[in-house]
Amino acid sequence: MDHFNRSIAGAARLPGVGMLTPTDPVFAGYSVSPERISGMLVVSQLLLWQQTGPELNQSLARLLINDLSRQLASYLDQCALYGDRQPHL
């Protein structure tokens, strides 16, 4: 899907004094719709059982949040690089 008009004028050499001829670029419209992405983490019951105390629970939560954030960021990067919703893994 081409969102921009390809007939935009290119660069040109101009004299040192004078006016530039204005252009009127046209942008094609497109529709957007909300979407969501998700990730999955597998955590063992043993790991959850071993986490006792608020400091350890916070460190486990931070570890899981960081892992999930990396997954989502990687997916978004792939979508941006390849221009579609399905990454080329």
Sine and cosine of phi, psi and omega as CSV:
sin_phi,cos_phi,sin_psi,cos_psi,sin_omega,cos_omega
0.00,0.00,0.83,-0.55,-0.03,-1.00
-0.99,-0.13,0.91,-0.42,-0.08,-1.00
-1.00,-0.05,-0.20,0.98,-0.06,-1.00
-0.85,-0.52,0.57,-0.82,0.04,-1.00
-0.95,0.30,0.82,-0.57,-0.05,-1.00
-0.99,0.14,0.01,1.00,-0.04,-1.00
-1.00,-0.06,0.42,0.91,0.03,-1.00
-0.96,0.30,0.70,-0.72,-0.04,-1.00
-0.90,0.43,0.58,-0.81,0.02,-1.00
-1.00,0.08,-0.10,-1.00,0.02,-1.00
-0.95,0.33,0.49,-0.87,0.00,-1.00
-0.60,-0.80,0.47,-0.88,0.05,-1.00
-0.99,0.12,0.76,-0.65,-0.05,-1.00
-0.86,-0.51,0.42,-0.91,0.08,-1.00
-0.93,0.37,0.30,-0.95,-0.02,-1.00
-0.90,0.44,-0.47,0.88,0.01,-1.00
-0.80,-0.60,0.69,-0.73,0.04,-1.00
0.60,-0.80,0.03,-1.00,-0.04,-1.00
-0.98,-0.22,0.49,-0.87,0.09,-1.00
-1.00,-0.07,0.71,-0.71,0.04,-1.00
-0.95,0.32,0.84,-0.55,-0.03,-1.00
-0.94,0.35,0.49,-0.87,0.08,-1.00
-0.89,-0.45,0.33,-0.95,0.01,-1.00
-0.82,-0.57,0.99,0.10,-0.03,-1.00
-0.92,0.40,0.54,-0.84,-0.01,-1.00
-0.87,-0.48,0.76,-0.65,0.04,-1.00
-0.94,-0.35,0.75,-0.67,0.02,-1.00
-0.98,0.21,0.61,-0.80,0.02,-1.00
-0.98,0.18,0.37,-0.93,0.09,-1.00
-0.48,-0.88,0.39,-0.92,-0.03,-1.00
-0.97,-0.23,0.53,-0.85,0.05,-1.00
-0.83,-0.56,0.44,-0.90,0.05,-1.00
-0.65,-0.76,0.54,-0.84,-0.02,-1.00
-0.93,0.36,0.62,-0.79,0.06,-1.00
-0.66,-0.75,0.22,-0.98,0.05,-1.00
-0.70,-0.71,0.39,-0.92,0.08,-1.00
-0.83,-0.56,0.34,-0.94,0.00,-1.00
-0.58,-0.81,0.32,-0.95,0.07,-1.00
-0.72,-0.69,0.22,-0.98,-0.02,-1.00
-0.71,-0.71,0.67,-0.74,0.07,-1.00
-0.86,-0.52,0.69,-0.73,0.08,-1.00
-0.96,-0.28,0.86,-0.51,-0.03,-1.00
-0.83,-0.56,0.74,-0.67,-0.02,-1.00
-0.98,0.21,0.42,-0.91,0.07,-1.00
-0.90,0.45,-0.57,0.82,0.01,-1.00
-0.90,0.44,-0.67,0.74,0.02,-1.00
-0.88,0.47,-0.69,0.72,0.03,-1.00
-0.90,0.43,-0.60,0.80,0.00,-1.00
-0.93,0.38,-0.59,0.81,-0.04,-1.00
-0.96,0.28,-0.33,0.94,-0.03,-1.00
-0.99,0.13,0.97,-0.24,0.04,-1.00
-0.82,-0.57,0.56,-0.83,-0.01,-1.00
1.00,-0.03,0.51,-0.86,-0.07,-1.00
-0.91,0.41,-0.56,0.83,-0.02,-1.00
-0.92,0.39,-0.68,0.73,-0.01,-1.00
-0.93,0.36,-0.63,0.78,0.03,-1.00
-0.89,0.45,-0.63,0.78,0.03,-1.00
-0.93,0.37,-0.61,0.79,0.01,-1.00
-0.93,0.36,-0.62,0.79,0.07,-1.00
-0.91,0.41,-0.69,0.72,0.02,-1.00
-0.87,0.50,-0.68,0.73,0.01,-1.00
-0.90,0.44,-0.66,0.75,0.03,-1.00
-0.88,0.48,-0.71,0.70,0.00,-1.00
-0.92,0.38,-0.65,0.76,0.03,-1.00
-0.90,0.44,-0.67,0.75,0.02,-1.00
-0.89,0.45,-0.67,0.74,0.00,-1.00
-0.90,0.43,-0.71,0.70,0.02,-1.00
-0.90,0.44,-0.64,0.77,0.03,-1.00
-0.88,0.47,-0.65,0.76,0.04,-1.00
-0.89,0.45,-0.67,0.74,0.02,-1.00
-0.87,0.49,-0.75,0.66,-0.04,-1.00
-0.92,0.39,-0.65,0.76,0.01,-1.00
-0.90,0.43,-0.64,0.77,0.02,-1.00
-0.90,0.44,-0.68,0.74,0.02,-1.00
-0.90,0.44,-0.71,0.71,0.01,-1.00
-0.89,0.45,-0.63,0.77,0.06,-1.00
-0.87,0.49,-0.70,0.71,0.00,-1.00
-0.89,0.45,-0.65,0.76,0.04,-1.00
-0.90,0.45,-0.66,0.75,0.00,-1.00
-0.92,0.39,-0.63,0.78,-0.03,-1.00
-0.95,0.31,-0.63,0.78,-0.08,-1.00
-0.99,-0.14,-0.14,0.99,0.12,-0.99
0.96,0.27,0.31,0.95,0.09,-1.00
-0.59,-0.81,0.00,-1.00,-0.09,-1.00
-1.00,0.04,-0.27,0.96,-0.01,-1.00
-0.97,-0.23,0.92,-0.39,-0.02,-1.00
-0.93,0.36,0.48,-0.88,0.04,-1.00
-1.00,-0.10,1.00,0.06,-0.05,-1.00
-1.00,0.05,0.00,0.00,0.00,0.00
